[in-house]
Amino acid sequence: MKFVPTVTGALLAACLALPAAAQSAPVIDCPLRDAPFSASTPVIDIMLNEQARGVLRAEFGEGFDQMPEIVRRTDPPSFGAILTVREFAGWGGVGQDVVDRIVAGISAVEVTDADRAARCARYDDDVPTFTFTGNGPRILMFEKINGFRDGPSVDAAHAALLAMAEREGWQMVVTQSGGAFNAETLAQFDAVIWNNISGDVLTLSQRQAFRDYIEEGGAFVGVHGTAGDPVYFWDWYADTLIGARFAGHPRDPQFQDARVVVDDPGHPAAASLPAEWVMRDEWYSFRSNPRDSGSRIIATLDESTYEPTAGGMPNLRMGDDHPIAWSRIIGQGRMFYSAIGHMPETYSHPTYVAMLEDVIAWAVGEGDCACDSN
């Protein structure tokens, strides 16, 4: 049964997260605070240390300053938050011998208290306050981005999701505060949506609160960039919640028309979908098939209708089974992820809007939630 719509545009605006009553103390439990410099250190943390940054500069020479600013910047959002030395070296076009020298050089750098504070500065513990009116399902849209932020896609998804909430009577609020991820705040919500989240954004305690929320019956919906980082620093998120790790997308052309095929017409997310449709977007490939880790695949891509390796991208073919949208049961909770959604136009595509609207209804428990199996 659908809830009677009671949320107006004005109310949705009023339901945005309010500032915390007081500025919180500096974060001290960020995930990599005490980690030694190594091949696994995010580039942003190397850039934050003068000595470690000097190692990079010495090896790259003039090429260091020629790299895109978004890769070298130390304030989020920064591509450096989702790259390690290996990926960074790819931007500079250097070989493994250079990577090995960089790793040896930064490994000798001591992690100081200043490093620890700088590493934690991109996290927050600001607990927002929310206001609700009405009886509709409560949904938290999360938009804290420390890695790559594609403004047009984030903004288009934001507007489309709020419009869905108004049509369906969902009480949807929005925050960029990682501090919302605590047991008391999360308990207010039937589902959490991550809008193109990139980069590591939750502290250790926030990670645990989010994991507990999901495993104890909460719901997660993620779109596109939420599973599109080259590197993840939280294995549970990538391997258990999402169920697959990003491999890449075509580069030239980056956006292509492709045929999307419904794999599981019985899933609630497919209730309003045709058997297949064609749309244009940036098409993700994954290092493994999420079906193999127990995901229920809702839609796949027909790789014969686009070129996964366009622009010289190797190893992006997944073959005859290329999932693009799926759900998983995590403990007593449930999740849905769709890799569709880089182009802003996708969020006004009637078929894709129907999928998102139906799957959010499934996530908050309306109708047949199909929670007994993947």
N, C-alpha and C positions, 0 to 999 in steps of 0.2 A: 504494500500500500504506500502511495506517495503521500508525503506530508503536504498539507494545504499551504501554498506559498504565503508567507507573511513578512518576508524581508524585503524592504524597499532599498533602492539605490542609496538613499540618504542614510539608512540604517547600516548598510554595509560599510559605507565610509566611516560612520561613527564607530563601527566595531573594529577598526584598525587598532593595532597594538598601541597603547599609550606608553609614554616614557616611564621608566622605573621611577619610583618615588625618590630614590637617592642613588647616586653613582656607586656602583659596587666596587669592592676592593679589587686590586689587580689579580688576574687569573694566575693560579700557580699550578694547576693540574692539567696543563695542555699535554697532549700525548707524547710529543717528542722533546719535551723540555730538557731532559738529562741525557739524551742520546748522543754518543760521540759522533764527530764528523766521519762520514763514511760514504760508500757508493750509494747508500740508501737515503742520504740526507736530502730533503727537498732543496732545490736551488735557492729558494728565497732565504733559507736559513744560512746558506753559504754566503749569499750577498750581504747579509746582516752583520757578518764578522769581517772586519777589515783584513785580517791576515788570510783567512780562507778565500775571500774575494780576490786578494792579490795572487793567489795560486791560479785561479781561473784566468785572470788577466794576463799573467805571465805566459801561460800555455796557449792562449788564443791570440795574443798580440793585438794587432789592429782590429782583428775580427771581433774582439770582445765588444767594442763600442759600436760596431755595425749591426749587432744583434737587435731585434725589435725591443723597444722600450718595455713592452708588456712582459717580456721574458726576464728582463733585468731588474724590474722595479721591486722595491721592498715593501710597498704599501699595497694591501689587497684592494681590489682583485688583481692578482698577478699570475701569469702563466708559470712563474717560478715556483708557485705553491703546488703544482701538479707535475713537476719534472724533477728527476734526479740527474746526476751527472751524465748518466748514459744518454738520456733523451736530450739534455742540453747540448751534449757534444754533437748530436745529430744536427741541431740547428747550426752549429759552427762548421759542420762538414769535416770533422777530424776523425782520426782512426782510433783503434783500441789502445794503441801505445800511448796516445795522449791521455785517454781516459785513465789508464793505469797510473800515469804520472800524477794526474790531478788527484786521484783517490789517495795515493801515497802522500801527497803534499797536504791535503786537508786532514788526513787521519792523524797527522802530527800536531794539529792545532788543538789547544786546550779549550774545553767548553767552560766559559766563565758565567758568573752570575748575570752579567749584562746580556750574554747570549740567551740565557734562560728567560729573562724578562722580555727580550725582543721576540723570542719564539712564541711566547704566550700572548703577546700583545694583539695578535689578530683574532684571538678568541674573546668571548665575553661571557659574563655571568649576570647580565642585566635581565631581571625577571619582569616581563611585561604584565600589564593589567588589561584584562579584556572585559567588555560589557556585552551581555547577551539579552535579547528580547525575543519572546516567542518560544515555540516548542520543537522547532526543527532540529535535525541532527547538527551537531557542532563539529566544524572542520577547521583545522589550523593550516593555513598556507604559509610555508616556510620559505624565505628568500635570502638567507645569508649566503653570500658567495665570496669565497677567498681565492678561487682559482680563476677560470675563464668566465667572464660575464658577457654574453651576447645580449645587449640591451633590447634590440627589437624582439627577439624571441621570448625573453623573460617578460617584457611588457605585454606582448600579445597573449601569452598564456595567462598572465595575471588578469587581464581584462576578460578573457573568455571564461575563466573559472569563476570569477565574480558574477558574470552574467548567468552562468549555469545555476549558481547558488540562488540568485534572485528568482529564476524561473521555478526552481524546485523547492524553494522554502528552506534551504539549508542555511544555517547560521555560520558563515565563513568569516574568519578573521585572519589578518596578515601580520607577520612579524619578520624582522631580520635579526632577532635576538636569539642567540644560542641558549641564553638563560631560560627560555621557555621550556627547555627540555629538562624538566624536573618532574618528579612523580606527581606532585600536587597539581601542577599546571596541566600536564598531559592527561590526567584523569578527567579533565573537563571535556575532552574531545573524543568523538567517535572515529575520527580519521585524521591523519596528517598527510598533507600533500607537499612534496618537495618540488619546487618550481625551478627546474634547470640548475640545481645546486652543483657547484663545482668547487673542488678544494676541500680540505679537511676543515670542518667547521664546529665540531663538538669537542668539549673537554672530556676527560676520562669519566667524570661523574655524569655528565650529560649523555655520553654514549651509553652508560649503564642504564640510566633512566629510560632512554629511548628503547633499548633492547628489551628491558623489562616490560615496557608498555606494549610492545608488539607481541612478545611471547605470552603475555597474560591476557590477550584478547583485543588489542588495538589493531588499527589498520593503517597501511602505508600506500600512497599512490605517488609514483615518481614519473616524471616526463623527461624525455630526451637527455639533456646534458647531465641529469642526475646520475647517469651511469656512463658518462662519456669522458672520464679522466684517463690519461695514459697510465697514471700511477695512483694507487690507493694506499693509504697508511692505516686502514682499519679493515682487517681481513673479514670480520663478521659481516660488515656492511656489503662488501663486494661479493663474497662467496656464499653467504647464507641468505642475506636479505635479498640482494639482487639476483644472485645465482649465476652470474657470468661476468667476465671482465672485458672491457672495451679493447678492441684491436685497432680500430681506425675507421676512416671513411674515405671515399674517393676525393681526390683533390682537384682534378681538372678534366671534365667539369665537376665541380663540387656538388651541384644540385642537378638531379636527373629525374625524369619520369620513371616510375617503376610500378609493377603490378603487385598489389597486396592481396593475399589470399587468406580467407578465413580458414583456420585449421580446426577450430572447435566451435561449431555453430551452437552447441548446447551451453556454452559459457554465458553467464548473464551479461558480460561485456559485449557479446556478439549479438545480443537480442535484436538490435536495430540495424545490423550490418548486412549488406549484400554479400553474395558468395565471394566476390572479388571486386576490386576497384583499382583505378590508376590515379596516382597523385605524384607530385614533385616534392622532393625534400633532399636533405643530406642523409644518406643511408648508412647506418652504423653496421659494422661487423664485430663479432665477439670472438675471443680467443677459444672459447669452448661453447658447446651448445647447451643453453639452459635447460633443455629437455632432459639432458643426461643427469642433471642434479635434482630432478623431481619437479620441474616447473610444468605447469599446465599451459601449453602454447595456444594462444588465441589467434594470432595471425603470423604469417610468414611472408617473405619476399621471394618473388620469382626472379632469380639472378639472371635469367636469360633476357629479361626486359630492361636491364641497365648494366653498366660496366663497373663492377666493384673495384677494379684495379686502375681505374682512370687516373691519370696523372702519375703513373709509375708506382702506385701503392701495391706492394707485394703482399701475398698471403692474406688477402681479405675475402677470398671466396670461401663460403661456408657450404656450397653445394646445393643439393636439392632440398635441404632442410635448413632454412635461414630464418630463425625466429626474429620477430620485430616487436611483438607485444606478448606478455605472458603474466601469469599470476602464480603465487606460491602460498602455501600454508606454512606459517612459522610459529611453532608451538600452538597456542590457541588463537593466534592472530592470522592476518592475511595481508598480502601485498599484491600490487599490480604495478608493472612497469611497461611503458611504451617508449621505444626509441624514436618514434616519430615526433617532430616538433622543432626543427631548427628554423625553418622558414616561417615568418609570422603568418603567412597565408594559411598554414596548416590549421591554425586555431579558429579559422572561419570556414574550413572545409566541412560541409554538412555531415559527411560520413564519419570523419574523425571526431567532430564535436559529439555526435551521437554515441560513439564508443566511449569517450571520456565521461559523458553524462551518465551512461548506464553503469560504467565500472565504478564511479564514485558512489552511486546508489548501492551497488553491491558491497562496496567497502564499508559503508556506514550501516549495513545490515538491512536495507530495505528489500523486500521481496525475498527471492530465493538466494541466500548468500552463498550456497554451495561450500560451506565451511568444513564439511566432513572429509574432503579430499582435495588434492590438487587438481 
